[in-house]
Amino acid sequence: MKRALSFALVMVVTLGCLALPLAPTIPPSPISLSANNISADVLYRSELITSLYFLYGSTFDDFTITTISNGNSQPARIKVETEIIGYTAPAVDTITVEAGAMVEVRQNPLLLPDAIDTLMNEKPATFQVRVTYFEEGQEIEILNETDSVLVYARRDFPWEISGFSEQEVYQFLAAWVTPNDPSVEELIRLAANYHPDGMMTSGYNGTPNDDDWDVWYRLAAIWDAVSSEYQVTYVSTMVSFAPGSVQRIRLPSEVLGQRSGNCIELALLFASAAEAIRLHPLIVLLPTHAFLAVRVDAESNTDYFIETTMVGRYSFEDAVQRGGEEYDENEALIDSGAEEYGLVDIPVGRDKGVLPIPWH
């Protein structure tokens, strides 16, 4: 069963602030110190969204911004160091600030791989910033301050992010679509065993409306492999202790390894497999529910809608039948952009810089 989509959601990304209160109605609270006519003003975030940390400095504004002002008549050599102690490597920049000039130093300390593995729950941490200048071979401290920050768990997805609309936040789910994960690549190999031709091809072959059933057979093969080889089934689990509206979402490799997933996790798993074979996946979001859509060809806006929670219990044809019914029931609300309804276009997310989470 195929359904037409007339609604195209385009993510408009603006550089915004996440945890630091920088909205126009809330003044920032920077650290500000000076020495010998050199001043340092530091803005930093009170929370780090671990799962999306690689978007800081691009889609998101930078984690910390240090503004250096040199009130002297000579250039000054300045070093700025920031880190979240125990969780990131230090970010270090050494710059020359001309006489009477002001320079911004934007930094995004990189998360340590070992620290990511420990972040199964959100944890309090200490942010440190140190600013020094060099004079006659000596390093003289202008500022050395610490403050508490919250580091999110590595699987936490925040459904609310300051500075972004609800529909824009939905697009960040594309980070959980991981087509290059070895577990997803293994799934594609096993799916070949369930394809009528015993293989899996990549991309669209130019046949309009999937009239030769090429896309259908590949998606059905993935469905059968997930059901039979991995024995994945639907299990509802969505618990997080982070403040605000946050959901713990397992990555596709974890869903395969644990042989279970909730609605959003299963939709993201099948989206990952679809993208791995260069198809065009989308995630359909309803209040408290999600399922998958996949374009039937490269040119139209027609999709197979797949109720992924039926995996392991029903056939692929049954899941497409139910998915189409669900979309028909909610199409008007999805098209209107009603609250808690959305459509996450994975290729659009990629174009906006929302790349797969870089760990398994």
C-alpha positions as CSV (number, residue, x, y, z in Angstrom):
1,M,0.0,0.0,0.0
2,K,1.4,3.4,-1.0
3,R,0.3,6.8,0.3
4,A,1.0,10.3,-1.0
5,L,2.6,12.9,1.1
6,S,1.7,16.5,0.3
7,F,3.6,17.9,3.3
8,A,7.3,18.7,3.2
9,L,8.9,19.8,6.5
10,V,12.0,21.9,6.0
11,M,14.2,22.5,9.1
12,V,15.2,26.1,9.4
13,V,18.1,26.1,11.8
14,T,19.1,29.3,13.7
15,L,22.1,29.6,16.0
16,G,20.5,29.5,19.4
17,C,21.4,28.8,23.0
18,L,20.5,25.7,24.8
19,A,21.0,25.8,28.5
20,L,22.5,29.2,29.1
21,P,19.7,31.7,29.6
22,L,20.4,34.0,26.6
23,A,16.9,34.6,25.4
24,P,16.2,38.3,24.8
25,T,14.1,38.5,27.9
26,I,16.7,36.9,30.2
27,P,20.0,38.6,30.6
28,P,23.2,36.4,30.5
29,S,25.3,35.9,33.6
30,P,28.9,35.9,32.4
31,I,32.1,35.6,34.3
32,S,34.0,38.8,34.0
33,L,37.5,39.6,35.4
34,S,40.4,41.9,34.4
35,A,44.0,42.4,35.0
36,N,46.5,45.0,33.8
37,N,43.9,46.5,31.4
38,I,43.1,43.1,29.9
39,S,39.6,41.9,30.5
40,A,37.9,38.5,30.0
41,D,34.2,38.0,29.8
42,V,33.0,34.3,29.6
43,L,29.6,32.9,28.6
44,Y,29.1,29.2,29.0
45,R,26.3,26.7,29.1
46,S,25.0,25.1,32.2
47,E,24.1,21.9,30.5
48,L,25.8,19.7,27.8
49,I,23.6,17.6,25.6
50,T,25.9,14.7,25.2
51,S,24.0,13.0,22.3
52,L,24.2,16.2,20.2
53,Y,27.6,17.5,21.4
54,F,29.0,17.3,17.9
55,L,26.5,20.0,16.8
56,Y,27.9,22.7,19.1
57,G,29.6,25.3,17.1
58,S,27.6,24.6,13.9
59,T,23.9,24.0,14.3
60,F,24.1,25.0,18.0
61,D,26.0,28.0,19.2
62,D,29.3,27.4,20.8
63,F,29.5,25.8,24.3
64,T,31.6,28.7,25.6
65,I,32.4,32.2,24.3
66,T,35.2,34.2,25.8
67,T,35.6,37.9,24.9
68,I,39.0,39.4,25.4
69,S,39.5,43.1,25.5
70,N,43.0,44.7,25.4
71,G,43.0,48.2,26.9
72,N,46.8,48.6,26.5
73,S,48.8,50.4,23.9
74,Q,50.6,47.2,22.9
75,P,49.4,43.9,21.5
76,A,48.8,41.2,24.1
77,R,49.4,37.4,23.7
78,I,46.4,35.6,25.4
79,K,45.7,31.9,26.1
80,V,42.2,30.7,26.8
81,E,41.5,27.2,28.2
82,T,38.1,25.6,28.9
83,E,37.1,22.1,29.8
84,I,34.5,20.0,31.7
85,I,36.7,18.3,34.1
86,G,36.8,14.5,33.6
87,Y,34.4,14.6,30.6
88,T,36.2,16.6,27.9
89,A,39.7,17.3,26.7
90,P,40.8,20.9,27.3
91,A,40.1,23.3,24.5
92,V,43.1,25.6,24.2
93,D,43.5,28.7,22.0
94,T,46.4,31.1,22.0
95,I,45.8,34.4,20.2
96,T,47.2,37.9,19.8
97,V,44.8,40.7,20.7
98,E,45.9,44.0,19.2
99,A,46.1,47.2,21.2
100,G,42.6,48.5,21.9
101,A,41.0,45.6,20.2
102,M,38.4,43.0,21.3
103,V,38.4,39.4,20.2
104,E,35.9,36.5,20.7
105,V,37.3,33.0,21.4
106,R,34.7,30.3,20.7
107,Q,35.4,26.9,22.1
108,N,33.7,23.5,22.2
109,P,35.7,21.1,24.4
110,L,35.6,17.6,22.9
111,L,34.0,14.8,24.9
112,L,36.4,12.0,25.9
113,P,35.5,8.6,24.4
114,D,35.9,6.9,27.8
115,A,33.7,9.5,29.4
116,I,30.9,8.9,26.9
117,D,30.8,5.2,27.8
118,T,30.2,6.1,31.5
119,L,27.3,8.5,30.8
120,M,24.4,6.1,31.2
121,N,22.8,8.7,33.5
122,E,23.1,12.5,33.6
123,K,25.8,13.6,36.0
124,P,26.9,16.8,37.6
125,A,30.3,18.1,36.5
126,T,32.7,21.0,36.9
127,F,33.3,23.5,34.1
128,Q,36.6,25.3,34.3
129,V,37.8,28.3,32.4
130,R,41.3,29.8,32.6
131,V,42.6,32.9,30.8
132,T,46.2,34.0,31.0
133,Y,48.5,36.5,29.1
134,F,52.2,36.4,28.4
135,E,54.5,39.2,29.6
136,E,58.3,38.9,29.4
137,G,58.2,35.2,29.1
138,Q,55.9,34.8,32.1
139,E,52.3,33.5,32.0
140,I,50.1,35.7,34.2
141,E,46.6,34.7,35.2
142,I,43.6,36.9,34.4
143,L,40.9,34.5,35.3
144,N,40.6,31.0,36.7
145,E,37.1,30.0,37.6
146,T,34.9,26.9,38.0
147,D,31.2,26.3,38.1
148,S,28.8,23.4,38.1
149,V,27.2,22.1,34.9
150,L,25.0,19.1,34.1
151,V,26.2,16.6,31.6
152,Y,23.3,14.6,30.0
153,A,23.3,10.9,29.6
154,R,24.6,9.7,26.2
155,R,21.2,8.5,25.1
156,D,19.1,11.4,26.4
157,F,17.0,13.2,23.7
158,P,15.6,16.6,24.9
159,W,12.2,17.2,23.3
160,E,12.6,20.9,24.3
161,I,15.6,23.0,23.4
162,S,15.7,26.7,24.0
163,G,16.0,28.7,20.8
164,F,14.4,26.1,18.6
165,S,10.8,25.4,17.6
166,E,9.2,22.0,18.3
167,Q,9.5,21.0,14.6
168,E,13.1,22.0,14.5
169,V,13.9,20.0,17.6
170,Y,12.2,16.9,16.0
171,Q,14.8,17.1,13.2
172,F,17.6,16.3,15.6
173,L,16.3,12.8,15.9
174,A,18.2,12.2,12.6
175,A,21.3,11.9,14.8
176,W,19.9,8.5,16.0
177,V,19.7,7.2,12.5
178,T,23.1,5.4,12.1
179,P,23.4,3.8,8.7
180,N,27.2,3.2,9.0
181,D,27.0,1.4,12.3
182,P,28.6,-2.1,11.9
183,S,25.4,-3.6,13.5
184,V,23.3,-2.0,10.8
185,E,25.6,-3.2,8.1
186,E,25.4,-6.7,9.5
187,L,21.6,-6.5,9.4
188,I,21.7,-5.5,5.7
189,R,23.9,-8.6,5.0
190,L,21.4,-10.9,6.8
191,A,18.5,-9.2,5.0
192,A,19.9,-10.4,1.7
193,N,19.0,-13.9,2.7
194,Y,15.4,-12.9,2.8
195,H,15.3,-11.1,-0.5
196,P,13.9,-13.0,-3.5
197,D,17.1,-12.4,-5.4
198,G,19.4,-13.3,-2.5
199,M,21.0,-9.9,-2.5
200,M,20.5,-6.2,-1.5
201,T,21.0,-3.4,-3.9
202,S,21.5,0.3,-3.1
203,G,19.5,3.4,-4.1
204,Y,16.5,3.8,-6.3
205,N,16.6,2.2,-9.8
206,G,14.5,4.9,-11.6
207,T,11.3,2.9,-11.7
208,P,8.5,5.3,-10.7
209,N,6.1,4.5,-7.8
210,D,8.1,1.3,-7.1
211,D,6.1,-0.4,-9.9
212,D,8.7,-3.2,-10.0
213,W,8.4,-3.7,-6.2
214,D,12.2,-3.2,-5.9
215,V,11.9,-1.0,-2.8
216,W,9.2,-3.1,-1.3
217,Y,11.2,-6.4,-1.5
218,R,14.3,-4.8,0.1
219,L,12.3,-3.3,3.0
220,A,10.4,-6.6,3.5
221,A,13.8,-8.4,3.6
222,I,15.0,-6.1,6.3
223,W,11.7,-6.6,8.2
224,D,12.1,-10.4,8.0
225,A,15.7,-10.3,9.1
226,V,14.9,-8.1,12.2
227,S,12.1,-10.5,13.0
228,S,13.8,-13.8,12.4
229,E,17.5,-13.3,12.8
230,Y,17.4,-10.9,15.8
231,Q,13.9,-11.7,17.1
232,V,13.3,-8.1,17.9
233,T,10.0,-7.2,19.4
234,Y,8.2,-4.1,20.8
235,V,8.8,-3.2,24.4
236,S,7.9,0.2,25.8
237,T,10.6,1.7,27.9
238,M,11.1,5.5,28.2
239,V,12.6,6.6,31.5
240,S,14.9,9.5,32.1
241,F,15.8,11.5,35.2
242,A,17.1,14.6,33.4
243,P,15.3,17.9,34.1
244,G,12.7,19.0,31.6
245,S,11.2,16.9,28.8
246,V,13.8,14.3,28.0
247,Q,13.5,10.8,26.7
248,R,16.1,8.0,26.9
249,I,16.5,6.6,23.4
250,R,18.6,3.5,22.6
251,L,20.7,3.5,19.4
252,P,19.9,1.0,16.7
253,S,22.8,-1.2,17.7
254,E,21.4,-1.4,21.2
255,V,18.0,-2.3,19.9
256,L,19.4,-5.2,17.9
257,G,21.6,-6.3,20.7
258,Q,18.8,-6.2,23.3
259,R,16.3,-7.6,20.8
260,S,13.7,-5.0,21.8
261,G,12.7,-1.4,21.3
262,N,9.9,1.1,21.9
263,C,8.1,2.9,19.0
264,I,10.7,5.6,18.4
265,E,13.7,3.2,18.8
266,L,12.2,0.7,16.3
267,A,11.4,3.5,13.8
268,L,15.0,4.8,14.0
269,L,16.4,1.3,13.6
270,F,14.5,0.7,10.3
271,A,15.3,4.3,9.2
272,S,19.0,3.4,9.7
273,A,18.7,0.3,7.6
274,A,16.7,2.2,4.9
275,E,19.4,4.9,4.7
276,A,22.1,2.3,4.7
277,I,20.8,1.1,1.3
278,R,20.4,4.7,0.1
279,L,16.6,4.9,0.4
280,H,14.8,8.0,1.7
281,P,13.5,7.5,5.3
282,L,11.2,9.7,7.4
283,I,10.0,9.4,10.9
284,V,6.3,10.2,11.5
285,L,5.6,11.6,15.0
286,L,2.3,11.6,16.8
287,P,1.5,12.3,20.4
288,T,3.2,9.4,22.4
289,H,3.9,7.4,19.2
290,A,6.2,7.2,16.2
291,F,6.5,5.1,13.0
292,L,8.4,5.0,9.8
293,A,7.9,6.2,6.2
294,V,10.1,5.4,3.2
295,R,9.9,7.1,-0.2
296,V,8.9,4.7,-2.9
297,D,11.0,6.4,-5.5
298,A,13.6,9.2,-5.9
299,E,11.2,11.7,-7.5
300,S,7.8,11.7,-5.9
301,N,6.5,12.4,-2.4
302,T,4.8,9.0,-2.1
303,D,5.7,6.7,0.8
304,Y,5.3,3.4,2.3
305,F,4.2,3.9,5.9
306,I,5.4,1.1,8.2
307,E,4.1,0.5,11.8
308,T,7.4,-0.7,13.1
309,T,6.0,-1.8,16.5
310,M,4.5,-4.8,14.7
311,V,7.9,-6.3,14.0
312,G,8.3,-9.9,15.1
313,R,4.5,-10.4,15.4
314,Y,3.1,-9.5,12.0
315,S,4.1,-9.5,8.4
316,F,5.6,-6.6,6.6
317,E,2.4,-6.3,4.5
318,D,0.4,-6.0,7.7
319,A,2.7,-3.3,9.1
320,V,2.4,-1.3,5.9
321,Q,-1.3,-1.6,5.9
322,R,-1.5,-0.4,9.5
323,G,1.0,2.4,8.9
324,G,-1.0,3.7,6.0
325,E,-4.1,3.7,8.1
326,E,-2.4,5.6,10.9
327,Y,-1.1,8.2,8.5
328,D,-4.5,8.7,6.9
329,E,-6.0,9.2,10.4
330,N,-3.5,11.9,11.3
331,E,-2.6,13.4,7.9
332,A,-4.4,16.7,8.5
333,L,-2.7,17.3,11.9
334,I,0.7,16.4,10.5
335,D,0.3,18.7,7.5
336,S,-0.8,21.6,9.8
337,G,2.2,21.2,12.1
338,A,-0.1,20.7,15.1
339,E,1.6,20.4,18.5
340,E,3.2,17.0,19.1
341,Y,2.8,16.0,15.4
342,G,5.8,16.0,13.0
343,L,7.6,14.5,10.2
344,V,11.4,14.0,10.4
345,D,12.9,14.0,7.0
346,I,16.3,12.3,7.5
347,P,18.0,13.6,4.3
348,V,16.9,17.1,5.2
349,G,18.5,16.7,8.6
350,R,21.7,15.6,7.0
351,D,21.7,18.6,4.7
352,K,21.4,20.8,7.9
353,G,24.4,19.1,9.6
354,V,22.6,16.6,11.8
355,L,24.9,13.6,11.2
356,P,24.7,10.2,12.9
357,I,25.8,10.0,16.5
358,P,29.5,9.0,16.3
359,W,29.5,6.1,18.7
360,H,27.8,2.7,19.0
